[in-house]
Amino acid sequence: MGLMKGIFKGLGKVAGTVVEYGVKATGETVGFIADITDNHEIAETSRKVGKSVGEFMGNSTKTVANATGSVIEKAVEIGSELGSGVAGFAAEVYGADEKNIQRAKTVGKVIGGGAVGLVTGDIIGTAVSGVTAAVGVASTGTAISSLHGVASTNATLAALGGGAISAGGGGIAAGQAVLTGINTVTTIAGSVEGVLKNDNKK
């Protein structure tokens, strides 16, 4: 398994588990409230539905992440091959010797795989920000989804950073660091995987 597929599979396991237990907890909470109000049939149904839907959504999330990882892995391979081909061609056109053509091809692999990794990081960052904005709560207690403009952006970044600094979190800067970290990891993983994948084909 390649680096990018491994990253997606790991993220899928985490996200799938969070989704599964979140839905199950909702079913249990509704069941608890229904039990308190002597609606035992509703309580039992809520728990069963929460368990079934939670397991389905958790497994679906894991499967989608795994499939996405396979697609990204192939995209990195193609990106690194294209980078290698373009760099090798450019080196030949400029009259480089065979040793320098091979060096150019290696650099092309790194750049091509890294470019796919960077785009992947942007997609992941956008998804993470979108989910945080949709379900997150600002340090003021206001749903981030009800905020607009700079207030929404800042609240989303602060939530990604563990909350506002005044509440003991890392604030906006930490949230931005999280998004930068995602891009850095996927870019490096794409670069490394691009070189390793193509070297293993020889």
N, C-alpha and C positions, 0 to 999 in steps of 0.2 A: 504494500500500500504506500502511495506517495505521501509527501508532506501535506499537500493541500487537501487531499481526500481525508487524511488523518485529522486535520484541523476541523473540517466540516463534520466528520463523524463524531468527534469529541464534542463539538458545539451542539450537534443534534441530540446527543445523549443527554447533555445538560438541559437543553431547552425542552426536550421531550419529557424528561423527568419533572421539570418545573411545571409544565403544562398539565401533565397527568395528575400530579398531586394537588395542583391548584383547583382543577375541576372536581377532583374527589373531595377536597376540603369544602368546596362550595356545597356539594351534595350532602356532606355530613352536617354542615352548618344549618342548611335548610331542614334537614332531618331532625336536628336537635331542637330547633324552634318549633317544628311541627309536633314533636313529642311533648314539649312543654305545654302546648295548647291542645293536647289530647287528640291530635290528628295523626294517629299512629300509621294509618294506611299511607298517607302522604309522606310521612317520615321514611317508611320503608321504600316506597317508590323513589323518593329523592336520592336515597343512598344507593340504590341499585342503578339508577340512571347516571348518577355522578360517577360511580365506579366504572360502568361500561363506557360512557362517553370519555372519561378521563383516560382509560387505557387505550381507546381508539385514537384519541387525539395525540397521546404520547407516542404511540407506535407510528402514527402517520408522520409526526414531526421528525422522528428518527429516520424513517425511510426516505423522506424528502431530502433531508440533510445528506444522507449517504449517497443518494442519486446525484445531488448537486455537486458533491465532492468528486464523483466520477467525471462529471461534465467539465468541472474546473480543471481537474487533472489532465484531461485530454486537451483542453484549451491551452494550458501551460506548455504541454508538449508541442502543440502546433505553433504557439507563439515563439518558443525557443528555436524551433526549426526554421521558422521564417526569419528570425533575427540572425541566426547563423548564416542562412543563405544570403541575405542582403549584405551582411558584413563581409562575408567571403567574396562576394561579387565585387563589392566596392574595393576591397584590398587588391583583387586581381586587376581591376580597371586601372588602379593607380600604380601597377607594376610591382607589387610586393612579392617577395620570394615565398616559397611554400611554408616556411616556418612562420612568417608573419601573417600569411593567409589563415593558417590554423589558429593563431592567436586571435585574429579578428573574428573568426567563427566562434571561438569560445566566449569572447566579449559579447558577440551578438546573441548567443544563447542566454547569457546572464540578463542582458537588456530585454530580450523578447519575453523570457519567463517572468522577469520582474515586472514588466508592463502589465501582463495578465494578472499577476499578483496584486498590483496596485489597483487596477480596476475592480478586482474582487474585493479588496479591502474597502474601497469606496462603496460598493454595493452593500457589504456587511454593515459598515458604519451608518449608511442611510437607513437600513432596516432596523438596526438597534436604536437609532435616534427616533425613528417613526414609532416603534413600539413603545419606547419610553414616553414620547409625547402623547401617545394615545391613552396609556394606562397610568402614567406617573402622576405624582402629586408634588406640587411646589412646596417649598419650605413654609409658605404661608398657609398651607392646607388647601389651596385651590387646585382643582384638577388642571393639569398642564394643557389638556385638550381644550379648555375654555379660554386659554390665553392666546394672544396674537402678537406677531412681530417679535421685537427684541425680547419682550417679557417671556414669550414662549421659548425662544432660542436659549436664553439664559437659564430658564428653569429646567429645560431638557438637559443642557450641559451640566448643570449643578446636580441633577438627579443621577446622571451617568457617573459623576464624580463622587457619589456617595452622600449627596445632600449639600445644603448650603454650609459655608464655613461657620456661620453663626450657630448652626445646629450640630457642629462637630464633624461635618463632612469635608470633602476636599474642594468643594465649590466648582465654579465654572472652569478654572484652570485644570483641575483634575479630570473633569469630563472631557475637555479638549485633549488631554493627555491620553485618555482611554481611546478616543477615536484615532489619534495619531499612532498609538500603539498597535491598533488593529491594522492600519495601513502598513506600518513598518514590518510587522510579523508576516502579513500576506505577501508583501513585496519580496522580502528576503526568502520566504518559503518558495515563492514562484521562481526566483532566480536560481536557488540551489536545486530545486526539483527539475528545472529546465536543463541544467547542465547534467545532472545525474541521470535523468531519463534518457537523454540522447547518448550519453556515454555508455549506458547499459545496452543500447541497441547495437553497438559495434561488435 
